[in-house]
Amino acid sequence: MSAQIISGKEVSAQVRERLRKDVEQMKLKDSNFRPGLVVLQVGDRDDSNLYISMKLKAAAEIGINATHMRLPKTATEEEVLHSIREVNENSSVHGLIVQLPLDSVHKIDTEKVTNAVAPEKDVDGLTSINAGKLSRGDLGDCFIPVFFFIKLSLIPFSVSVQVGKADILVVGIGKAEMVKGEWIKKGAVVIDCGINHILGITVVVVPCSFDSFFVRPCFLCVTNSDIVVSRSCVPKPIDRLAKEVGLLSDEVELYGKTKAKVQLNIIKRLQSQPDGKYVVVTGITPTPLGEGKSTTTIGLVQALGAHMKLNVFACVRQPSQGPTFGIKGGAAGGGYSQVIPMEEFNLHLTGDIHAITAANNLVAAAVDARMFHEATQSDKALYNRLVPLSGGQRKFSPIQIHRLKKLGIDKTDPSTLTEEEITRFARLDIDPSSVTWQRVLDTNDRFLRKITIGQAPTEKGYTREAQFDITVASEIMAVLALTSSLEDMRQRLAKMVVATSRSGQPITTEDLGVSGALTVLMKDAIKPNLMQTLEGTPVFVHAGPFANIAHGNSSILADKIALKLVGPDGFVVTEAGFGADIGMEKFFNIKCRYSGLRPHVVVLVATVRALKMHGGGPTVTAGMPLPKEYVEENLDLLRNGCSNMRKQIENAKHFGVPVVVAVNAFKTDTEAELDLVCSMAKDGGAFDAVRCSHWAEGGAGAMALGQAVQKASDAPSNFKFLYELELPIADKIRIIAQKIYGADDIELLPEAQHKVELYTKQGFGNLPICMAKTHLSLSHEADKKGVPTGFVVPIRDIRASVGAGFLYPLVGTMPTIPGLPTRPCFYDIDLDPETEQVNGLF
C-alpha cells in the first residue's frame, strides 16, 4: 500500500476558505455581526511578534475583526488578569489569545492567567475546562488546540483504511456518526458500545451480518418520582449557564449554585438585537389531572435546544406553594422534562411570592388603619398626624405632594392649606362596604375564605367582614407579570384601586401613600429568575398569576429578555394557564396587547384521556384510579371528544396564528387512538399534529414537535386581537363568550350591571377583559364537557384590577383561595436531616 502525501499548506488553505465562508454566512444572517479576536501580548518577543502578525493577517483574510492588545513586560499579574476580565466581558469579542513573556519583571502564575480566559473564548484551548473536555472526548463542546486539531483532521485518512479491513468492528468513540457507513466492509459485524439519539428516538446498534445496521428502539421506562429524576442530573453551575446564554457577570445576581436573578439593564444592552420566534403552549379543556402543558413546554425547549441545537428559552410561571402542599403537587414539568432542581423551583425560589405577600398585606393594613384613624380623629388631629412636626416645621412627603396635585391643590407649604383643603387632603372617606382589597397567604386554607377582622378591644368595635386570597391571586402578582420596567411597575402599583369613597371616587394605593413602599418591596421580585431544564437548556421562572381571576401567564419582562438572548433564529416558548379558552385568550388579548409582542406559533396540548372525557367518558377525580374507559381502547368515545380539540384549534385561529397540536402520549394510549387524534386535529385546521413522549424520553421524545414548530414558525400568519378596547364593557364580554366559549349570549346580573356603569363613569371602560370562569368546561358549568351549545353566560359581578390593567367579570362562584383535601401532599414531604434533601415532592 502506497503512502498518501498530505500538503500542510493545502490543508491550511482549505481551513481558511471554510472559515471565510462560515463568517460570510453569519453576516448574511446578521449584517451587524463581525467576529472579534483579541491577541493580548505581555512584553515584546521577536518570535511572539511574528506569531501575532501571522494571526492578525489570517484573521483579516477570514473576515475576523482582530485587535492586538499590548501590555509592557513590567505588567503585574493583576494587570494581566484585569485585561483578560475586560475581554471576557466584551460581547463583541469572541476569541482571546494570551502571549506571556518568558521572563516577566513580576512573577506571573501562568496557570492562573490561562484559566482566567473564558472557556468559550479560549482560542488556544489551554484552559483546564477545555483541556478536560478534550480528554473526555467532548470535541463538540470545547476549543481544540491547533496541534490536536491537525491530528484530528488526519484521522479519517488512516482510520477509514483500518476500518475497511475489519471483519468485526467494535465502535465506542463517543461521537455519533464519526464512523461512516461507506468505510465498513460488506458483511462485517458491527458492535456499537454506546447509546446514541438518532431521529428523535433512543437506539442501540447491535451485532449483525447484514449490509446495513439493525436499529432497535429503546424507550425509557420512568418509574421514579419526579424529584428522584430531578436529582439524577447534576445541574450546570448557574453562572456557567448565564455565560452560555450571553449574560454578562454584572447582569446576574447568584442565589446559590442553581438559580439567579437577571438585571433589567440587559434590555438596554440588547435593544438592537432582533427578537427570536415566540411560541405559546396551551391546551384543550383539561381534566382535573391536567394534561401536561408544563411538561410539554419543557420537553419542547429540550428538543429545540439540546437536540436541534437551536438557541432556546422556556419562560414559565412560578408555582404557588398552596397546590404544592395541597393536591396538585409541583409545577416543574415531570418525568424527563422538568425544571431543576424541582424542590427549589416549587418552594421559595428567590422569594418573589413572599415579597408579593408582604406588599399586598401592607396595602390591606393601610386600608383598615386609615379607616380606623379617620373614624376616631378630628380633621385637624388627623392632618397633624399625617404631616407631623419635624424640627419645628411640617413638610409634605413627595407622595403627599402627588395627592395634593390630584386634588387640584397647588400648594407645598402645609401651613397654607384652608380648612376645606385640609379635610379633602386628610380624609379618603372610604366606604367600608366597597373595599375590594383582601389579605393574601400562599397556603391553601379554606377557613380564611370569610373572616371578621377588628375584634380586639383596641379596634374599638370597628369590625368588618373580610377574606384571604391565595397570594398568586393578588393584583400585585398580575402587575409583576404585565409590567415592562421598574418605572412602569411603580406607576401600575400606584394606580391599584382598593376601594371607593362614599362620594363614588376610586381610592388608590397612591392615595393611601403606600405605593412607593410597595415598589421598594418589589424591587428584587421584578428581576426574572434563571434556572435550567434536565438537559441544560435555560429557563426563566417569573411571576405566577392565577389563570382564572388573573391572566395566568408568566412575565412580559422574562419573555422580552429571552427573545433578545436567543436571537432571530432562536425560540422562546412560554405557557398559558388552563385551556385555550382561558389562558391563551388572555395571553393574546391582555399580555400581547401590553407587551407589543406577536406570537409565531400556538402549541395546543391534547391527551387521549381528556378527549375521551369530552366524548362522554365518566368523571375523572384526582387521586382516584382512572375508570376503564380511559385505559382501554375506545375510538368512538375518543372521536366524539375530539370536538373539544377542534373548537380550541378554532379559538387559536381566531387570532391568526398557526396551531400545532401536541398529543401528549400515555402508556395506555394505543396506536390507533394516537393516529385518530392527529388525523382529526389536521382535519380541524391544525398546521400539524404530532405525538410526543417527552415525559419518558425528555427532549428526544419531542423532536417531532420541535420540527413541526420550526416549520410552523415560518408559515404565514395574520395576528389580530379579538376585540377593540374602545367597545363598551358588555360588548367585549359578549364577544369572548360567543366566539371563544360558543355561548348564545351573556346576562349581566344586577351587581355586574352596576359595576359596568361605575367603571365606565370612573374611566376604566377601555381596559381589556379577563374572564373569571371554570377551566373545566368551555361553558360556565364545570360538568358540561365537549362543546356545549345553547347556553347564556351569567355575569355575577365585575371587578377592576386597574394597576394590572384589566377588568375581571365573575362567572359563577369562584374561590380565590383553595382548600386542603382529606389527604394533602404534605403527608409525603419531609427533610432528610443528614443529606438535607427534600423528599416526597412530586
N, C-alpha and C positions, 0 to 999 in steps of 0.2 A: 504493500500500500504506500503510495507516494505522499509526502508531506504537503500540506496546503500552506502557502505563504500568505500571511495576513499583513497588509500595509497599515502601520500605525497612523500615517498621515491620512490615509483613505478613511479609516475608522473615525478619526478626529473630525474630518470634513463632513462625514455623514452625520455625526452627532451635532455639530454646529448647525447644519442645514435643518435638521429635525427640530432643534430648539428654536431656530429663527421662525419656522413655520408655526410652532406652538405659540410663540409670542404674537405673531400676526393674528392667529385665531382668537387669542384673548382680547386683542384690541378691537376685533370685529364685534365681539360681544359687548365691550365697554370701551368706547373711544377715548375715555379719560384715563384708562388703565395703562400704566407703564411699570413693568417690574423694576425693582430697585435693589442694587447691591452696594454695600459699603465695605471697603477694604480698610481696616484700621491698622495702621503701621506705627509701632513704637520704635523710635530710633531710626538709623539710616544706614542700612547694609546694602552693598552693591548687588548681592545675589537677590535680596528682597526686592530691590528696585526693579530689577529685570523681571522677576516673577510677577510683580504687581502690574508693571506696564503691559505684560502679555495678557493678564487677566482683564485689564481695562479695555485693551484692544479687542479681545474676543467678545466682551460684553457689548461693546458698541456695535460690532458686526451682527450680533444676535438681536439687538434692539433693547438691551437692558440698560437702564439708567444707572451707571456706576459712579461712585464717589470715592475719592481717595482721602481718607481722614488721617492726619498725621499728629502724633504726639512725640515730644522730644525724648531722647534717651534718658533724661532725668525724671521722667514722669513716675509718679508713685503708683503703687498697686491700686490705691483707692481712686486715683485719677483715671486709670485704665478702666476700672470697674464702672465708674460713673459714665464714661463714654459708651461702654457696652450697654448699660441700662438705657441710656438715651436712644440708642439704635433699636434695642428690643421694643421700646415703647412707640417707635415711629412706624405708623401703619403704612407709610409709603415705601418702607424698606422691607424687602422680603428675604434678603440673604446677607450674612456677615462673615467676613474672613478676618481673623486676627493674626497679625505678624508681630511676634515678640522678639526683642533683641537677645543675642546670645550672652551679652554681658551688660545688663542694665545697671545703672547707678544705684538704684534702690532695689532691694530684694523683692521679687515678684513671684508669687505662688502660681506656677504655670497651670496646675490642675484647677485651682480656684478660678482663675481667669477663663480657662477653657470652658468650664461648666457654668460660667456666668452667662454665656451666649445662649439665647433662647433656642431650644432644640429644633423648633420649626424654622429657624433662620441659620442653623449651623451648617453652612455650605461644605465645610471640610469634613463634617460627620465625626467630629472628635469628642463631643460631649459624652459623658457617661451614659446618658439616656440613649443617644443614637447608637453608641457602641454596644450597649446591652441589647437593644432591639436587633441590631445586626447579628449579634452572636446567637440570638434565638431564632433567626431566620425571618423576622418581621420586615422583609425587604420593602414592602409597600408602605411602611409607616415610619420610615426614617431616612435621613440623608446618608448616602453611601459614599465612603471615601473614594477618591479618584482611583487609587491603585486597586481597590477591591472591585470598583465598577468595571475597570478594564478586564480583570479576571472574569467577572460575571458575564461580560459581553462575549467572551470567548468560549463560555461553557457549551453553548449549542453546537459549536463546531466539533467538539470532542465527545460530548455526551450522546449526541444523536447517533454517532458511529457505534459507540459501545452498546446503546440500547438496541440498535438494529441487529446486533448479533445474538441477543438473548433469546433462549427458548422459554425461560421462566423469568419474569421481571417483577421484582418487589419494589413498589414505589412508596416512599414515605418522606417526600421533600417538604411537605407542609405548605405548598403553594399550589392552588388548584390550576389544572391545565398547563403546568410547566412542561410536562412530557407530552409531546404532540403525538396524535394517533398515527400520523404517517411515518414516525420513527420506528414503530413497532413491527416486527417481523410477522407475516401472516401465520396464524395458528399458534402464536405464542400465548402462554398462560400469564395473565397479569393479576397481581395481587396488590390492591391499594390498601395500605395500612392506616390511612386516615379517613376521616368523615368530612365530606365537603357538601356545601349547599349549591345545587345546580337547578336552575329553572324553578326556584322557589320551593323545592322540597328537599328534605334531607335524604341523601343517597349514600349507599355503600357499594363500592365496586368490588365484586367477588371473583374468585378464580374461575376462568372459563377457557375453552379452547375454540371459541367461535371467532369470526372475523371482527366482531365488534364487542364492546363492553356489555355485560349484562348489568342492568341497573335495578336494584331492589329498593323501593321506598321504605324508609324507616320513620314512622310517625312517633313522636314522643308521647308517652302516657304520663300526664301530670296527675299525681296523686297527693302531692304535698300541699299544705295550705299556702296561701299567697305569701305569708310572712316568711315561711321556710324557703320558698322560691326566691323571694327578695334577697334573703341572706346568702343564697347560693352564689351570688355575684358580688364581687368586691367593686364598689363604685370608683370611678376615677376621682382623684382629688379635685374638688370643685374649682380651685384656682387654675388647674390644668384645663378643665373643660371651658372655663371662661376665656382662656387664651385661644383655645381651638376655635371658638365661635367668633373671635375678633374683638373681644373686650380688652381694654387696657387695665392695668393693675389698679389705677386710681379711679376706675369706674366701677369697681367691685368691692363690696363690704362682705367679708367672710363671716359666716355663722357656723363655726366648726369646719369640718372637712368635707361635708356633703351638701351644704346649701349656702347660698349667698344672696345678697341683695344687689341690685344694679342701679347705679346712679342715673338720674334722668338727664344729665348733661350729655349723655351719649346721643340723644336725639339731635342735638345741635351739631355734633361732630359728623353724624351720618346723614345730615339733611339732604345732601346732593346725591346720595346713593339711591338708585332705583329700587322700588319695592319688589318683593317676591310675589309668588302666587298665593292666593288666600282661599283656604278651604274650610268650610264649616261642616261638622259632623252632627247629625240629628237622628231622629228615629221615628218609626211608626208609633202608634199609640201603644204604650207598653203594658205588660203585666205588672203586678206589684213586685215582681222579682227583678225588674229591669232587664233590658235586652243587650247590654254590653256596649253602650256608646263610648264610655271611658276606655274600655279595653280595646275597642276598635280604633279610637283616636291614637292610643299609644302604639298599637300594632302597626297602624298605617305609617306613623312617623319612623318607626324602626325599619319598616320596609323601604321607605323612601331614602332614609339616611344610611343605615348600616348595610343595606343590601344593594340599593340602586345608586348609592354613592352621591346623592344629591344633598345640598345644604337644606336643612330642615329644622323646624322648631315646632314643638307642641305648646299650646297655650291653654291651660286648664284652670278650673276654679279650685280654690282651697276648700276642702270639705269641712263641714261643721262637726264638732265633737259630739253633738247630740245624737245623730244617727250612728256615729261610730260606736258609741256605747249603748245604743238602743237596739234596733232590729236590723238595720240595713248593713251595718258594718262600714268599712272604709270605702274610699272612692279613688284609689290609686290605679285603677285598672285591675287586672287579675291574671293569674297563670304566668305565662312568659311574656306578657305585655303589660307592664306596670311601671309606675314611677318609684324609684328607690332613693333612700331607704323608706319603705312604706310606713314604718312607725313614725318617722319624722314628718312625713307628708300628712298623715292622718291626725296627728296630735297637735302640738303647739306650733309647729313650723318655726316662723320667726316672730310670732306674737302679734300678727296683724289683727286677728279676730279679737284678741284681748284688748288691743288698742281701740277697736271699734266699740267693744263693750263699755270701756271706760268713758269714751267720748259720748256715746249715746246716753249713758246713765248720768253723766254730768248735766246734759240738757234736761233730762227728766227731773233731776234735783233742783235745777234752776227754775223750772216752771212752777213746781209746787212751793218752793221757797218764796218766789216772787208773789204768788197769790196770797200766801200767808202774811208776808210783810205788808202788802198793800191793804189787807183786811184788818190789820192790827195797829196801823200807824196813820197819823195825820199826814196831809200833803207835805207840810214843812219838815216834819221829822223824817219822812221818807226821803225827801230831797237832800236833807243834810247828811243822811247816811249814804246815799248814792254818790254824793260829791263831798267827801269828808274834808275837814280842815287838815292841812299838812304844811307845817312851818308857818302857820298863821294865815294861810290863804287856801281858797278852794280852787280846784283845777279839774276841768273835764279830761277824761282819758280819750284817746283817738276814737275808740269805738262809740263813745258818747257824743262826740262831735258829729259822727255819721248819723246818729239818731236825730240830733238837732236839725241837720240838713234835711233829713227825710220828712221831718215835721214842718219844714219851711221856716225854721228859726235860725236866722243868720247871725248868731252870736257865739262868742267863745269865752266870754267872761261870766262865770256862774253868778256873780253878784248883780248882773244887769237884767236877769230874767224877770218878767212880770209874774204875778201870782197865777194868772191863767196859763202862762207858758210853763211855769213850774209844775202845775197839775198835769198838763199834757205830756211833759217830759217824764215825770216820775211815775205816772200811772199807766200801765199797759191795759188794765181793766179787763183781764182775761175772763171769759165766760167759762166756768169750770166744766160745764157740760159739753163744751166744744173742743176740749183738749184731745188731740189725736196722737200725741207723742207718748209712747209707752217705754217702760224699762225693759231691758233685754238680759238674757243669760244664754250661754252656749251649752245648755243642757236640756234634754227632754224632761219636762216637768209639767204634767197636766194640771196640777193643783195651783199653778200660777196663772191659769187662763183667766181667772177672775178673782180679784182680791180687793180688800178695803185698806186704804192707807190713811195715816194720820190719826191712829187710835191712841197714841200715847198722850198722857195729860199735858205734856209740854206743847202739843199742837192745838190745844185749846178748843177741841171739838171740830176743827176744820178737817173733816174726813171726806173722802170721795172714793167711788169705785174706780178701780184701775185694772191693769193686767200686765203680764210679762209676755214679750215675744221672744223667739229664739234670735240670737244675735245676727244671723245671716239674713233675717227679715228686716233689719234696721235700715232706714233710709241712708244712713251713713255708709253702709256696705254698698248700696246702689250708687251713691256718689263716687265712692272709690273706683267702682268698676267703669263709670262713664266719664270720669274726669280726663282731661288732656294735658294738664300741667299743675304745678303747685299753686300758681295764681288762680287757675280755673277752679281747683278744689276749694280754695279759700272763698271764692265767690259763691260756689254751689252750697257750701256749708252755711254761709251767711243767709242764703235765700230759703233755707228749710223752714217750712211753716209748721208750727207746733200747736196752734190753737187759733181761735178767733175772738176778737174783743166783743164786748156787749153791743158795740155800735156796728159790728159786722166787718171790721178790718182784720186782715190776716196778721198774726203775730209771728215773727221770725226769730231765729236764734240771734240775729244781729240786734233785734230789739231787746232781747234778753241780755245782750252784752257778752255772750259766751262764744261767738264764732271764732274769734282769734285763738282762744284757748283750745278749741276743737282742732284747729289747724296744727297747733303745737303737738297735740296728742297723736295726730295722724301723719306727722312729717316723715316718719320712717315707713309707715304702712303703705305710703304711696309708691314706694320703690318695689318693682317686681322681684319675685323670688326665683332664683335659678336653681334647678335640680336636674336630674337626668333619668333616662329610662334604663331598663335592664341591659340594653345593648349600647348604652353610652351616648344616645342622642339627646340633645338638650331640651329642657322643658322649662317654661315659665309657669309658675303657680302663683296666681294673683287674683284676689277678690273672689267672693263666693256667694253672690246674691241668690236668694230663693228664686225658684223659677215660676212660682205662682203669683205672689203679690209683688214680686220684683221681676226683673227681666231675665234672670237665670243665665248669665254669660260672664266669662272672665273679663279682665280689664282691657280697655282700649289701649292703655299705655303699653302693656305687655305685647299686644298684637303689633302695635306700631314699631316698637323697638325690634321685635323679631323679624318683621318684614324687611327692615333695613339690613339686619345682620345676615339674612340668608341671601340677599342679592336677587337680581332679576330672574335667575334660573332656579331659585330655591322655592321651598314651600313652607307656609305656616298653616298648621292645622289646629283649629280651635273647636270647642264643643259647646253646643247649645243644650240647655237642660230640658228634660222631659221629651215629649214628642214634637214633631214638626209643627203641629198646630199651636204650640205654646212657645217653646224656646226658640225655634227657628224663626217664627213670625216676629218675635220680639227682637231677635238678632238683626233682622233686616230693617224693621220699622223703627226701632229705637237705637240700637247700638250703631248700625251702619249710618243712620241719619246723623248721629252726633260725631262719629269718627271720620266720616267722609270716605271711608274705605269701601271698596266694591269687591265682593267675593267672586271667585272664578268657578268654584265647584261646590255643590251640596252632596255630601255623602249621607245617604239615608240607610240607617241600620235596621235590619229586619231579622226576625228569628222565626223558625218554623212553629215553635210553641206559641208565640204571641199571635201569629196569623191563625193558628187553629182556634185559639180563644175567640178571635174576632169572627171566626166561621161558625160559632155556636158551641164551642167546647165548654166543659164545666169550669166553675170558678177555680182560680189559682190563688192559693194562700201561702204567704211567706212562712217558711219554717215547717211546712207540711209536705209530704211526698206528692209528686205530680200524679194526677189521675192517668189511667192507662191510655186515654186518647192522645196524650202528649208524648208518650214514649213508644207508641206503635204507629206504623204507617197508616195514614188516613188521608188520602188525596182529596176526597170530596170535601172534608172539613177544611182542609188547607186551601183548596180552590175558592171556597166561599169566603174565607177570611182575607184572601188577597185583595178584596175590595178596599180594605183599610189602607193597604200599601199603595194602591193605585190613587186613592184620594190624597195621600200625603205627597206622592210624586206630583200630583196636580197642584197641590198647595205650594210646593217649591217652585214649580214652573210659573206660578203667578208672578214671581219676582224676576223672571227672565234668566235664570241661572241653570246650567245643565246639571242633571242629577245622576249620580252613580249609586246604585243600590248595593250595599254590602250585606250579604247573607251570613250572619254570624252562626257558624255551624256548631251543633252539639253532637255528642257521640250517639244519641238516639235518633238523629235525623237520617233518613235513607237517601240514597242517590236520587231516586225518583222524586222525593219531596224537594230536595235542593234544586234539581233541574226545573221543577214546576215553578218554584218561586222566581228563579232567574228568568225563565221564559215569560211569565206573566208581568214581571217588572219591565222588561223591554217592550212588551206589547202595550204597557200602560204609559209609555213615554220616557222611560229612563234612557239616558245616554248609553249606559251599560249596567250590567248586574253580574256580580261575581260572588262566589262562595269564599269564605275566609276561615282559616283555622289558626289565627294568631294567638288565641288563648293557650293552645297546646304547643305551637311551634314558634311563637314570637314573630319577628318581622318576616321570617321566611314564609309564614302562613298568610301573610297579607301582601305578597309580591304582586299577585294578580290585581288586587285592589289598587296598589300603588301605580301599576302600569295604566290601569283604567283612569285613575285620577289624573295622571300626567297627560293622557290623551284628551280627556275632557277639558282640562285647563286651557287647551289650545283651540277648543271649539268656540264658535261664535256665541256671544251672549248679549242680552239686552236688559241689563239690570234696571229695575224700576221699583218704586215704593208702592204699597197697596193703596194708600190714600194721601191726600194733601192735608197738611196741618191746618190750613185755614177753614176747613169744613167744620160745621157745628159738632160739638162733642157727641151727640146722639148719632149723627150720621157716620162718624168714624167707627163707633162701636158697632153699628149695623153692618158696615162693610166687612169688618173682621168676622162677625157672626155668620153672615151669609156666604162670603167667599171661602173662608177657611174652615168653619165648622159645618157648613151646609144647612144652617138654620133658615126657617122661613122669615123670621123677623126677631126683633128684640122687644122686651117690655120693661119700661122704666117704672119701678115701684116708687111710691111717694118720696122716700128719703133720697133715692137716686135722682129723681126729678128736681128736688130741692137743691141738690149739690150741683147739678148741671147749671141751674140758674145762679147759684152762689159763685161757682168758679168762673163762669162767664163774666159775671159782674166784677170779680176780683182781678180779671185779666189773665186767667190761666187757661182759657178755652183753646188756645193754639198749641197746647202740649200734646205729644203723641200719647197713644193709649196702651196701657199694659194690663191686659185682661187677667183677672184672678179667678181661675176656674179649675175644676178637677183635671188632672192629667191622664186619668184612666179611661176617658171617653172623648170623642170629638164633640159630644154634646155636653150639657151641664149636669147630666146624670151619669154617675160613675158606672152603673150597671148596664148602660146602653153601649153595646160593643159594635164592631164592624163600622158601617157608615150610616148612622141614624138619619132619618128624614122626618119631615113634618113636625118639627118642634120649634118652639119660641123660647129664646134665651131670656130668663128673668134677671134683671139687673137690680140687686137688692140695695146697693149703696155705691157711691163713688168717693174715693179718697185721693188726696193730692200729695205727691212727692215732688214738690216744687224745686227743691235743690237738686235732686237726681234728674228731674226734668220729664215727668210723666204723670198722668192720671191713671189710677187703677180701679176700674169697676169691679165690684164684688159680685160674683155669680154664685148664689147659694151660700152655705155656711163654709167658712174657710178658716180652720185652726191655724194660728200663727206661731204656736209652739207645740211640737209633738209631745205625746206621752210615751211612757215606757211600757213595753209589753210584759206579759207574765214572766217570761224568761229573757231578760235583756242580754246583749252581747257581753256585758261586763262580767258575767259569771265565768267566762273563759279567759279573761285578761288578767295577767299577773306579771310580776317582775322577778327574774332570776337574780337573787342577791349576790351571787358570785360573779356572773358574767355581766350583770346589769342589762341583760337583754329583755325586751318586752315580748311576752308570749301571749298567744290567743287572739291577736288581731287578725281580721280577715277582710 
